[in-house]
Amino acid sequence: MPRLFGAFARLDKPIDFESLDGEPVDLIFLLLAPEAAGADHLKALARVARMLRDSSIAGRLRAMHDGATIYTLLTATPTPDAA
């Protein structure tokens, strides 16, 4: 695997993951990285975390049903105020 690979899933039935906020989990990200990725995987994880802290983005991910639209949202270039 020459580069990072990510996958997103939205669960129909949220699961209790004993999270700090007590909320069940319904949005899942999988990140696969090559051994030589260095800190790239950490940057990707930080970006996902920033995105999900934005309740409007999380809400949009929950409401979207078209894979292409979800992909566009997840791969959009972040704006400076979203950092």
WOFEN-V690308 format. One record per residue. N is the residue number from 1. RES is the residue in one small letter. OMEGA is omega as a letter, one per 20 degrees, with the letter a starting at -180 (none if undefined). Layout:
<<N,RES,OMEGA> <N,RES,OMEGA>>
//
This chain:
<<1,m,a> <2,p,a> <3,r,r> <4,l,r> <5,f,r> <6,g,r> <7,a,a> <8,f,r> <9,a,r> <10,r,a> <11,l,r> <12,d,a> <13,k,a> <14,p,r> <15,i,r> <16,d,a> <17,f,a> <18,e,a> <19,s,a> <20,l,a> <21,d,r> <22,g,a> <23,e,r> <24,p,a> <25,v,r> <26,d,r> <27,l,a> <28,i,r> <29,f,r> <30,l,r> <31,l,r> <32,l,a> <33,a,r> <34,p,a> <35,e,a> <36,a,a> <37,a,a> <38,g,a> <39,a,a> <40,d,a> <41,h,r> <42,l,r> <43,k,r> <44,a,r> <45,l,r> <46,a,r> <47,r,r> <48,v,r> <49,a,r> <50,r,r> <51,m,a> <52,l,r> <53,r,r> <54,d,a> <55,s,r> <56,s,r> <57,i,r> <58,a,r> <59,g,r> <60,r,r> <61,l,r> <62,r,a> <63,a,a> <64,m,r> <65,h,a> <66,d,a> <67,g,a> <68,a,r> <69,t,r> <70,i,r> <71,y,r> <72,t,r> <73,l,a> <74,l,a> <75,t,r> <76,a,r> <77,t,a> <78,p,r> <79,t,a> <80,p,a> <81,d,r> <82,a,a> <83,a,none>>
//
